[in-house]
């Protein structure tokens, strides 16, 4: 049971890494048509495209590495808690499938946007990046909020609530929370990674979003705490509230480094609230109904023991490599760093194909 609890906590840590790192990826993708400017006063459509390329380049070296946290969290769940994995991925099949398709579309758009020098092509890729960012940012919150609220399970630990039962008011508000938090996290990240007018715009947007996040996330956290959580998680809510207030202050003073660190603390606290509310279950039952506990869902002690040894050896290496990657690509970017488009034209693509 000690190893099962250890892996429950470790899976929470993996989700924390995913939401903190992939959170600003989603935020940048959602801001792709909000931050760039293309009017006559800002250099026209060419400047808008350059600013979009700046945004994409801020996450270009790291976005695919950030998604590895999701794969690891899913794999760890499958190995450590196979029954949790089976119940979760069968019961939440449709929303998780939508998230997966959105992530695939977004990844393809990232990779192929610059391959063809055509305005229509780039516009469609930009749309794919935005849809692939907005949809997961909303649905992850809906999924986690349902785990906090509890779901309808039968005595065999199978989900019987149906798709529409997942779209309840508490879960939809949870989706709005992750949407706003990722937007804020992404705006702060853009301010941290860019310079010039784009950075100033990102700072102003982050300042406005910080107030929205304080209201929306604060309301959901209090609702979750009063209705579904344990007494000790009030401390987590207080930490999250303090960090959000800090983000408000830091963004008003254009201290994007502090604001980014504090917005990361908010997401860490959100995961702590979610998993703290679920404990000692991995899938709480709705309104006192059947639930799936950590003990019932876990693998054998031998399996957990082997996984623990492997995790203790490999996790520090992965963390060191990812930290090194962020250090290498730490420099700020601006439109002056963006060269002219060098992709193929559609005619050259057709000639090569035929």
TIDO-665297 format. One record per residue (C-alpha): chain; residue number from 1; residue in one letter; x, y, z. Coordinates in Angstrom, 2 decimals. Last residue first. Layout:
# TIDO-665297
+-----+-----+------+---------+---------+---------+
! mol ! seq ! type !      xx !      yy !      zz !
+-----+-----+------+---------+---------+---------+
!   A ! NUM !    A !       X !       Y !       Z !
...
+-----+-----+------+---------+---------+---------+
***
This chain:
# TIDO-665297
+-----+-----+------+---------+---------+---------+
! mol ! seq ! type !      xx !      yy !      zz !
+-----+-----+------+---------+---------+---------+
!   A ! 354 !    X !    3.99 !   14.38 !  -60.18 !
!   A ! 353 !    X !    4.81 !   14.93 !  -56.52 !
!   A ! 352 !    X !    7.88 !   17.13 !  -57.01 !
!   A ! 351 !    X !    6.09 !   19.25 !  -59.60 !
!   A ! 350 !    X !    3.06 !   19.57 !  -57.34 !
!   A ! 349 !    X !    5.22 !   20.70 !  -54.39 !
!   A ! 348 !    X !    7.08 !   23.11 !  -56.65 !
!   A ! 347 !    X !    3.76 !   24.62 !  -57.74 !
!   A ! 346 !    X !    2.57 !   24.87 !  -54.13 !
!   A ! 345 !    X !    5.59 !   26.96 !  -53.29 !
!   A ! 344 !    X !    8.32 !   25.47 !  -51.13 !
!   A ! 343 !    X !    9.24 !   27.00 !  -47.79 !
!   A ! 342 !    X !   11.85 !   29.69 !  -47.16 !
!   A ! 341 !    X !    9.84 !   32.42 !  -45.46 !
!   A ! 340 !    X !   12.02 !   35.52 !  -44.83 !
!   A ! 339 !    X !   14.07 !   35.42 !  -41.66 !
!   A ! 338 !    X !   12.69 !   35.99 !  -38.13 !
!   A ! 337 !    X !   15.20 !   37.28 !  -35.60 !
!   A ! 336 !    X !   14.18 !   40.92 !  -36.13 !
!   A ! 335 !    X !   10.62 !   39.94 !  -35.18 !
!   A ! 334 !    X !   11.86 !   39.38 !  -31.62 !
!   A ! 333 !    X !   13.15 !   36.50 !  -29.53 !
!   A ! 332 !    X !   14.50 !   36.24 !  -25.97 !
!   A ! 331 !    X !   17.28 !   33.75 !  -25.25 !
!   A ! 330 !    X !   16.68 !   30.72 !  -23.00 !
!   A ! 329 !    X !   17.00 !   28.03 !  -25.68 !
!   A ! 328 !    X !   20.10 !   26.33 !  -24.24 !
!   A ! 327 !    X !   18.82 !   26.64 !  -20.66 !
!   A ! 326 !    X !   15.43 !   25.15 !  -21.56 !
!   A ! 325 !    X !   17.14 !   22.15 !  -23.12 !
!   A ! 324 !    X !   19.46 !   21.72 !  -20.12 !
!   A ! 323 !    X !   16.44 !   21.60 !  -17.80 !
!   A ! 322 !    X !   14.91 !   18.92 !  -20.03 !
!   A ! 321 !    X !   18.07 !   16.83 !  -19.91 !
!   A ! 320 !    X !   18.41 !   17.15 !  -16.15 !
!   A ! 319 !    X !   14.76 !   16.18 !  -15.60 !
!   A ! 318 !    X !   15.14 !   13.12 !  -17.82 !
!   A ! 317 !    X !   18.30 !   12.02 !  -16.01 !
!   A ! 316 !    X !   16.71 !   12.55 !  -12.58 !
!   A ! 315 !    X !   13.71 !   10.41 !  -13.65 !
!   A ! 314 !    X !   15.75 !    7.47 !  -14.96 !
!   A ! 313 !    X !   17.21 !    5.88 !  -11.82 !
!   A ! 312 !    X !   14.42 !    6.53 !   -9.30 !
!   A ! 311 !    X !   11.81 !    5.61 !  -11.92 !
!   A ! 310 !    X !   13.45 !    2.28 !  -12.72 !
!   A ! 309 !    X !   13.65 !    1.33 !   -9.03 !
!   A ! 308 !    X !   10.04 !    2.39 !   -8.44 !
!   A ! 307 !    X !    8.77 !    0.47 !  -11.45 !
!   A ! 306 !    X !   10.38 !   -2.73 !  -10.15 !
!   A ! 305 !    X !    8.75 !   -2.23 !   -6.75 !
!   A ! 304 !    X !    5.34 !   -1.40 !   -8.22 !
!   A ! 303 !    X !    5.39 !   -4.60 !  -10.24 !
!   A ! 302 !    X !    6.42 !   -6.66 !   -7.20 !
!   A ! 301 !    X !    3.78 !   -5.01 !   -5.00 !
!   A ! 300 !    X !    1.05 !   -6.08 !   -7.48 !
!   A ! 299 !    X !   -0.74 !   -3.41 !   -9.51 !
!   A ! 298 !    X !   -3.04 !   -0.82 !   -7.97 !
!   A ! 297 !    X !   -6.77 !   -0.21 !   -8.60 !
!   A ! 296 !    X !   -8.26 !   -1.77 !   -5.47 !
!   A ! 295 !    X !   -5.71 !   -0.19 !   -3.12 !
!   A ! 294 !    X !   -6.00 !    3.27 !   -4.68 !
!   A ! 293 !    X !   -9.77 !    3.15 !   -4.43 !
!   A ! 292 !    X !  -12.39 !    2.92 !   -7.16 !
!   A ! 291 !    X !  -15.75 !    4.29 !   -6.05 !
!   A ! 290 !    X !  -19.31 !    3.03 !   -5.68 !
!   A ! 289 !    X !  -21.85 !    5.74 !   -4.86 !
!   A ! 288 !    X !  -21.48 !    8.42 !   -2.19 !
!   A ! 287 !    X !  -22.89 !   11.20 !   -4.33 !
!   A ! 286 !    X !  -20.71 !   10.33 !   -7.34 !
!   A ! 285 !    X !  -18.00 !    7.77 !   -6.68 !
!   A ! 284 !    X !  -14.38 !    8.82 !   -6.41 !
!   A ! 283 !    X !  -11.98 !    7.64 !   -9.13 !
!   A ! 282 !    X !   -8.41 !    7.25 !   -7.86 !
!   A ! 281 !    X !   -9.68 !    6.98 !   -4.33 !
!   A ! 280 !    X !   -7.90 !    7.75 !   -1.04 !
!   A ! 279 !    X !   -7.54 !   10.55 !   -2.20 !
!   A ! 278 !    X !   -9.58 !   12.28 !   -4.94 !
!   A ! 277 !    X !   -9.69 !   15.71 !   -3.28 !
!   A ! 276 !    X !   -5.94 !   15.65 !   -2.67 !
!   A ! 275 !    X !   -5.42 !   14.69 !   -6.31 !
!   A ! 274 !    X !   -7.38 !   17.70 !   -7.55 !
!   A ! 273 !    X !   -6.14 !   20.16 !   -4.91 !
!   A ! 272 !    X !   -2.51 !   19.15 !   -5.46 !
!   A ! 271 !    X !   -3.00 !   19.50 !   -9.22 !
!   A ! 270 !    X !   -4.38 !   23.02 !   -8.75 !
!   A ! 269 !    X !   -1.53 !   23.90 !   -6.36 !
!   A ! 268 !    X !    1.02 !   22.99 !   -9.02 !
!   A ! 267 !    X !   -0.93 !   25.08 !  -11.54 !
!   A ! 266 !    X !   -0.91 !   28.09 !   -9.21 !
!   A ! 265 !    X !    2.81 !   27.61 !   -8.51 !
!   A ! 264 !    X !    3.45 !   27.75 !  -12.27 !
!   A ! 263 !    X !    1.58 !   31.07 !  -12.36 !
!   A ! 262 !    X !    3.92 !   32.23 !   -9.57 !
!   A ! 261 !    X !    7.07 !   31.31 !  -11.49 !
!   A ! 260 !    X !    5.76 !   32.99 !  -14.64 !
!   A ! 259 !    X !    4.78 !   36.17 !  -12.76 !
!   A ! 258 !    X !    8.19 !   36.41 !  -11.11 !
!   A ! 257 !    X !    9.93 !   36.18 !  -14.47 !
!   A ! 256 !    X !    7.37 !   38.48 !  -16.10 !
!   A ! 255 !    X !    8.06 !   41.40 !  -13.84 !
!   A ! 254 !    X !    6.03 !   43.91 !  -15.85 !
!   A ! 253 !    X !    4.92 !   45.76 !  -12.67 !
!   A ! 252 !    X !    1.22 !   45.06 !  -13.32 !
!   A ! 251 !    X !    2.20 !   41.49 !  -14.24 !
!   A ! 250 !    X !    3.95 !   41.00 !  -10.89 !
!   A ! 249 !    X !    1.04 !   42.32 !   -8.81 !
!   A ! 248 !    X !   -1.61 !   40.18 !  -10.49 !
!   A ! 247 !    X !    0.72 !   37.17 !  -10.48 !
!   A ! 246 !    X !    1.25 !   37.63 !   -6.74 !
!   A ! 245 !    X !   -2.52 !   37.64 !   -6.22 !
!   A ! 244 !    X !   -2.57 !   34.36 !   -8.13 !
!   A ! 243 !    X !    0.19 !   32.95 !   -5.92 !
!   A ! 242 !    X !   -1.66 !   33.93 !   -2.75 !
!   A ! 241 !    X !   -4.88 !   32.34 !   -4.01 !
!   A ! 240 !    X !   -3.06 !   29.14 !   -4.97 !
!   A ! 239 !    X !   -1.36 !   28.94 !   -1.57 !
!   A ! 238 !    X !   -4.69 !   29.52 !    0.21 !
!   A ! 237 !    X !   -6.36 !   26.81 !   -1.88 !
!   A ! 236 !    X !   -3.55 !   24.39 !   -1.05 !
!   A ! 235 !    X !   -3.92 !   25.12 !    2.67 !
!   A ! 234 !    X !   -7.66 !   24.46 !    2.34 !
!   A ! 233 !    X !   -6.52 !   21.06 !    1.07 !
!   A ! 232 !    X !   -6.11 !   19.90 !    4.66 !
!   A ! 231 !    X !   -9.88 !   19.85 !    5.28 !
!   A ! 230 !    X !  -10.63 !   17.35 !    2.53 !
!   A ! 229 !    X !  -12.33 !   18.18 !   -0.75 !
!   A ! 228 !    X !  -15.71 !   17.71 !   -2.42 !
!   A ! 227 !    X !  -18.27 !   20.43 !   -1.69 !
!   A ! 226 !    X !  -16.45 !   23.15 !    0.24 !
!   A ! 225 !    X !  -13.07 !   22.70 !   -1.43 !
!   A ! 224 !    X !  -14.40 !   22.24 !   -4.94 !
!   A ! 223 !    X !  -16.64 !   25.33 !   -4.68 !
!   A ! 222 !    X !  -13.77 !   27.35 !   -3.17 !
!   A ! 221 !    X !  -11.44 !   26.23 !   -5.96 !
!   A ! 220 !    X !  -14.04 !   27.01 !   -8.66 !
!   A ! 219 !    X !  -14.59 !   30.56 !   -7.41 !
!   A ! 218 !    X !  -10.88 !   31.24 !   -7.03 !
!   A ! 217 !    X !  -10.14 !   29.92 !  -10.50 !
!   A ! 216 !    X !  -12.73 !   32.20 !  -12.10 !
!   A ! 215 !    X !  -12.06 !   35.34 !  -10.02 !
!   A ! 214 !    X !   -8.27 !   35.19 !   -9.85 !
!   A ! 213 !    X !   -8.05 !   34.01 !  -13.45 !
!   A ! 212 !    X !  -10.03 !   37.03 !  -14.67 !
!   A ! 211 !    X !   -7.77 !   39.38 !  -12.68 !
!   A ! 210 !    X !   -4.63 !   37.70 !  -14.06 !
!   A ! 209 !    X !   -6.03 !   37.91 !  -17.59 !
!   A ! 208 !    X !   -5.82 !   41.70 !  -17.56 !
!   A ! 207 !    X !   -2.18 !   41.74 !  -16.46 !
!   A ! 206 !    X !   -1.32 !   38.97 !  -18.89 !
!   A ! 205 !    X !   -2.75 !   41.01 !  -21.75 !
!   A ! 204 !    X !   -0.69 !   44.05 !  -20.79 !
!   A ! 203 !    X !    2.48 !   41.99 !  -20.44 !
!   A ! 202 !    X !    1.87 !   40.24 !  -23.78 !
!   A ! 201 !    X !    1.47 !   43.59 !  -25.52 !
!   A ! 200 !    X !    4.72 !   44.85 !  -24.02 !
!   A ! 199 !    X !    6.53 !   41.67 !  -25.09 !
!   A ! 198 !    X !    5.24 !   42.01 !  -28.65 !
!   A ! 197 !    X !    6.33 !   45.65 !  -28.75 !
!   A ! 196 !    X !    9.96 !   44.85 !  -28.02 !
!   A ! 195 !    X !   11.25 !   41.61 !  -26.60 !
!   A ! 194 !    X !   10.13 !   38.01 !  -26.39 !
!   A ! 193 !    X !   10.59 !   34.99 !  -24.10 !
!   A ! 192 !    X !    9.32 !   36.26 !  -20.73 !
!   A ! 191 !    X !    6.41 !   38.22 !  -22.21 !
!   A ! 190 !    X !    5.49 !   35.14 !  -24.25 !
!   A ! 189 !    X !    5.65 !   33.02 !  -21.08 !
!   A ! 188 !    X !    3.40 !   35.47 !  -19.24 !
!   A ! 187 !    X !    0.85 !   35.27 !  -22.05 !
!   A ! 186 !    X !    1.07 !   31.47 !  -22.04 !
!   A ! 185 !    X !    0.50 !   31.14 !  -18.29 !
!   A ! 184 !    X !   -2.45 !   33.54 !  -18.49 !
!   A ! 183 !    X !   -4.02 !   31.65 !  -21.38 !
!   A ! 182 !    X !   -3.29 !   28.38 !  -19.58 !
!   A ! 181 !    X !   -4.99 !   29.66 !  -16.42 !
!   A ! 180 !    X !   -8.00 !   30.91 !  -18.38 !
!   A ! 179 !    X !   -8.58 !   27.61 !  -20.18 !
!   A ! 178 !    X !   -7.81 !   25.56 !  -17.07 !
!   A ! 177 !    X !  -10.48 !   27.49 !  -15.15 !
!   A ! 176 !    X !  -13.01 !   27.38 !  -18.00 !
!   A ! 175 !    X !  -12.73 !   23.60 !  -18.00 !
!   A ! 174 !    X !  -13.33 !   23.55 !  -14.25 !
!   A ! 173 !    X !  -16.42 !   25.70 !  -14.80 !
!   A ! 172 !    X !  -17.60 !   23.08 !  -17.26 !
!   A ! 171 !    X !  -16.92 !   20.36 !  -14.68 !
!   A ! 170 !    X !  -18.92 !   22.07 !  -11.94 !
!   A ! 169 !    X !  -21.79 !   22.86 !  -14.32 !
!   A ! 168 !    X !  -22.12 !   19.26 !  -15.61 !
!   A ! 167 !    X !  -20.71 !   18.17 !  -18.97 !
!   A ! 166 !    X !  -19.49 !   14.75 !  -17.79 !
!   A ! 165 !    X !  -23.07 !   13.50 !  -17.57 !
!   A ! 164 !    X !  -23.33 !   14.15 !  -21.29 !
!   A ! 163 !    X !  -20.81 !   11.43 !  -22.10 !
!   A ! 162 !    X !  -22.45 !    8.56 !  -20.23 !
!   A ! 161 !    X !  -22.69 !    7.93 !  -16.50 !
!   A ! 160 !    X !  -21.99 !    4.18 !  -16.42 !
!   A ! 159 !    X !  -18.25 !    4.08 !  -15.71 !
!   A ! 158 !    X !  -17.18 !    0.54 !  -14.82 !
!   A ! 157 !    X !  -15.86 !   -0.21 !  -11.34 !
!   A ! 156 !    X !  -17.52 !   -3.65 !  -11.21 !
!   A ! 155 !    X !  -19.99 !   -2.36 !   -8.57 !
!   A ! 154 !    X !  -21.13 !    0.34 !  -10.98 !
!   A ! 153 !    X !  -19.49 !    3.73 !  -11.35 !
!   A ! 152 !    X !  -21.04 !    7.19 !  -11.70 !
!   A ! 151 !    X !  -18.36 !    9.84 !  -11.38 !
!   A ! 150 !    X !  -17.00 !   11.99 !   -8.57 !
!   A ! 149 !    X !  -16.73 !   15.75 !   -8.19 !
!   A ! 148 !    X !  -12.92 !   15.80 !   -8.13 !
!   A ! 147 !    X !  -12.63 !   13.32 !  -11.00 !
!   A ! 146 !    X !  -15.23 !   15.32 !  -12.91 !
!   A ! 145 !    X !  -13.14 !   18.46 !  -12.43 !
!   A ! 144 !    X !  -10.16 !   16.64 !  -13.89 !
!   A ! 143 !    X !  -11.99 !   15.78 !  -17.11 !
!   A ! 142 !    X !  -13.57 !   19.22 !  -17.60 !
!   A ! 141 !    X !  -10.24 !   20.92 !  -16.97 !
!   A ! 140 !    X !   -8.51 !   18.72 !  -19.51 !
!   A ! 139 !    X !  -11.35 !   19.47 !  -21.93 !
!   A ! 138 !    X !  -10.87 !   23.24 !  -22.03 !
!   A ! 137 !    X !   -7.11 !   23.43 !  -22.62 !
!   A ! 136 !    X !   -7.41 !   20.38 !  -24.88 !
!   A ! 135 !    X !   -9.84 !   22.24 !  -27.21 !
!   A ! 134 !    X !   -8.15 !   25.66 !  -27.21 !
!   A ! 133 !    X !   -4.70 !   24.39 !  -28.19 !
!   A ! 132 !    X !   -5.44 !   22.09 !  -31.12 !
!   A ! 131 !    X !   -7.99 !   24.63 !  -32.34 !
!   A ! 130 !    X !   -5.30 !   27.31 !  -32.29 !
!   A ! 129 !    X !   -2.64 !   25.18 !  -33.94 !
!   A ! 128 !    X !   -5.10 !   24.04 !  -36.61 !
!   A ! 127 !    X !   -6.09 !   27.66 !  -37.32 !
!   A ! 126 !    X !   -2.44 !   28.62 !  -37.67 !
!   A ! 125 !    X !   -1.95 !   25.71 !  -40.07 !
!   A ! 124 !    X !   -4.88 !   26.95 !  -42.14 !
!   A ! 123 !    X !   -3.45 !   30.48 !  -42.24 !
!   A ! 122 !    X !    0.00 !   29.17 !  -43.18 !
!   A ! 121 !    X !   -1.45 !   27.24 !  -46.12 !
!   A ! 120 !    X !   -3.49 !   30.23 !  -47.27 !
!   A ! 119 !    X !   -0.42 !   32.48 !  -47.13 !
!   A ! 118 !    X !    1.78 !   30.14 !  -49.13 !
!   A ! 117 !    X !    5.45 !   29.39 !  -48.63 !
!   A ! 116 !    X !    5.15 !   25.67 !  -47.92 !
!   A ! 115 !    X !    7.22 !   23.84 !  -45.31 !
!   A ! 114 !    X !    6.85 !   26.55 !  -42.66 !
!   A ! 113 !    X !    3.54 !   25.33 !  -41.25 !
!   A ! 112 !    X !    4.48 !   21.66 !  -41.54 !
!   A ! 111 !    X !    5.88 !   20.78 !  -38.11 !
!   A ! 110 !    X !    3.67 !   23.00 !  -35.98 !
!   A ! 109 !    X !    0.57 !   22.08 !  -37.99 !
!   A ! 108 !    X !    1.29 !   18.36 !  -37.58 !
!   A ! 107 !    X !    1.62 !   18.83 !  -33.82 !
!   A ! 106 !    X !   -1.63 !   20.78 !  -33.57 !
!   A ! 105 !    X !   -3.56 !   18.16 !  -35.54 !
!   A ! 104 !    X !   -2.16 !   15.38 !  -33.35 !
!   A ! 103 !    X !   -2.95 !   17.27 !  -30.14 !
!   A ! 102 !    X !   -6.51 !   17.95 !  -31.31 !
!   A ! 101 !    X !   -7.00 !   14.29 !  -32.24 !
!   A ! 100 !    X !   -5.79 !   13.22 !  -28.78 !
!   A !  99 !    X !   -8.02 !   15.73 !  -26.99 !
!   A !  98 !    X !  -11.06 !   14.54 !  -28.97 !
!   A !  97 !    X !  -10.18 !   10.95 !  -28.11 !
!   A !  96 !    X !   -9.91 !   11.88 !  -24.42 !
!   A !  95 !    X !  -13.34 !   13.54 !  -24.57 !
!   A !  94 !    X !  -14.84 !   10.44 !  -26.25 !
!   A !  93 !    X !  -13.20 !    7.73 !  -24.13 !
!   A !  92 !    X !  -13.83 !    9.20 !  -20.68 !
!   A !  91 !    X !  -15.46 !    5.99 !  -19.39 !
!   A !  90 !    X !  -13.13 !    3.66 !  -21.29 !
!   A !  89 !    X !   -9.96 !    5.62 !  -20.58 !
!   A !  88 !    X !  -10.76 !    6.15 !  -16.92 !
!   A !  87 !    X !  -12.02 !    2.67 !  -16.11 !
!   A !  86 !    X !   -9.15 !    0.89 !  -17.85 !
!   A !  85 !    X !   -6.46 !    3.22 !  -16.51 !
!   A !  84 !    X !   -7.83 !    3.00 !  -12.97 !
!   A !  83 !    X !   -7.89 !   -0.79 !  -13.30 !
!   A !  82 !    X !   -4.30 !   -0.83 !  -14.52 !
!   A !  81 !    X !   -3.00 !    1.29 !  -11.63 !
!   A !  80 !    X !    0.82 !    1.15 !  -11.62 !
!   A !  79 !    X !    1.45 !    0.09 !  -15.23 !
!   A !  78 !    X !   -1.37 !    1.90 !  -17.03 !
!   A !  77 !    X !   -1.12 !    4.95 !  -14.77 !
!   A !  76 !    X !    2.62 !    5.15 !  -15.35 !
!   A !  75 !    X !    2.08 !    4.94 !  -19.11 !
!   A !  74 !    X !   -0.50 !    7.73 !  -19.05 !
!   A !  73 !    X !    1.67 !    9.98 !  -16.90 !
!   A !  72 !    X !    4.70 !    9.21 !  -19.10 !
!   A !  71 !    X !    2.81 !    9.99 !  -22.29 !
!   A !  70 !    X !    1.53 !   13.24 !  -20.79 !
!   A !  69 !    X !    5.02 !   14.23 !  -19.61 !
!   A !  68 !    X !    6.30 !   13.50 !  -23.12 !
!   A !  67 !    X !    4.11 !   16.39 !  -24.29 !
!   A !  66 !    X !    6.64 !   18.86 !  -22.91 !
!   A !  65 !    X !    9.34 !   17.39 !  -25.14 !
!   A !  64 !    X !    7.17 !   18.09 !  -28.19 !
!   A !  63 !    X !    6.68 !   21.72 !  -27.10 !
!   A !  62 !    X !   10.34 !   22.39 !  -26.31 !
!   A !  61 !    X !   12.32 !   23.69 !  -29.30 !
!   A !  60 !    X !    9.35 !   25.38 !  -31.02 !
!   A !  59 !    X !    7.91 !   27.00 !  -27.87 !
!   A !  58 !    X !    9.22 !   30.53 !  -28.38 !
!   A !  57 !    X !    9.46 !   29.81 !  -32.12 !
!   A !  56 !    X !    5.68 !   29.59 !  -32.44 !
!   A !  55 !    X !    5.23 !   33.01 !  -30.86 !
!   A !  54 !    X !    7.96 !   34.52 !  -33.05 !
!   A !  53 !    X !    6.36 !   32.93 !  -36.12 !
!   A !  52 !    X !    3.09 !   34.60 !  -35.21 !
!   A !  51 !    X !    4.94 !   37.89 !  -34.88 !
!   A !  50 !    X !    6.46 !   37.40 !  -38.32 !
!   A !  49 !    X !    3.05 !   36.62 !  -39.83 !
!   A !  48 !    X !    1.53 !   39.75 !  -38.29 !
!   A !  47 !    X !    4.48 !   41.81 !  -39.54 !
!   A !  46 !    X !    3.91 !   40.63 !  -43.10 !
!   A !  45 !    X !    0.20 !   41.44 !  -42.80 !
!   A !  44 !    X !    0.92 !   45.16 !  -42.27 !
!   A !  43 !    X !    3.81 !   46.88 !  -40.50 !
!   A !  42 !    X !    2.22 !   47.71 !  -37.17 !
!   A !  41 !    X !    0.52 !   51.04 !  -37.93 !
!   A !  40 !    X !   -0.87 !   49.67 !  -41.19 !
!   A !  39 !    X !   -2.51 !   46.81 !  -39.31 !
!   A !  38 !    X !   -0.99 !   43.39 !  -38.82 !
!   A !  37 !    X !   -0.81 !   42.80 !  -35.07 !
!   A !  36 !    X !    0.07 !   39.55 !  -33.30 !
!   A !  35 !    X !   -1.31 !   39.01 !  -29.76 !
!   A !  34 !    X !   -4.78 !   37.52 !  -30.31 !
!   A !  33 !    X !   -4.40 !   35.31 !  -33.39 !
!   A !  32 !    X !   -1.66 !   33.04 !  -32.00 !
!   A !  31 !    X !   -2.78 !   33.55 !  -28.41 !
!   A !  30 !    X !   -4.40 !   30.11 !  -28.16 !
!   A !  29 !    X !   -1.18 !   28.46 !  -29.32 !
!   A !  28 !    X !    0.88 !   30.41 !  -26.79 !
!   A !  27 !    X !   -1.48 !   29.38 !  -23.99 !
!   A !  26 !    X !   -1.46 !   25.73 !  -25.04 !
!   A !  25 !    X !    2.34 !   25.72 !  -24.93 !
!   A !  24 !    X !    2.16 !   27.61 !  -21.61 !
!   A !  23 !    X !    0.13 !   24.76 !  -20.15 !
!   A !  22 !    X !    2.33 !   22.09 !  -21.74 !
!   A !  21 !    X !    5.00 !   22.93 !  -19.19 !
!   A !  20 !    X !    2.93 !   23.50 !  -16.03 !
!   A !  19 !    X !    0.19 !   21.03 !  -16.99 !
!   A !  18 !    X !    2.60 !   18.26 !  -17.97 !
!   A !  17 !    X !    4.93 !   18.65 !  -15.01 !
!   A !  16 !    X !    1.99 !   18.66 !  -12.61 !
!   A !  15 !    X !    0.55 !   15.60 !  -14.34 !
!   A !  14 !    X !    3.84 !   13.81 !  -13.69 !
!   A !  13 !    X !    3.81 !   14.95 !  -10.05 !
!   A !  12 !    X !    0.27 !   13.62 !   -9.61 !
!   A !  11 !    X !    1.47 !   10.33 !  -11.10 !
!   A !  10 !    X !    4.24 !   10.34 !   -8.50 !
!   A !   9 !    X !    1.74 !   10.88 !   -5.68 !
!   A !   8 !    X !   -0.38 !    7.91 !   -6.78 !
!   A !   7 !    X !    2.85 !    6.00 !   -7.29 !
!   A !   6 !    X !    3.92 !    6.59 !   -3.69 !
!   A !   5 !    X !    0.43 !    5.70 !   -2.47 !
!   A !   4 !    X !    0.68 !    2.36 !   -4.27 !
!   A !   3 !    X !    4.19 !    1.85 !   -2.88 !
!   A !   2 !    X !    2.92 !    2.35 !    0.66 !
!   A !   1 !    X !    0.00 !    0.00 !    0.00 !
+-----+-----+------+---------+---------+---------+
***
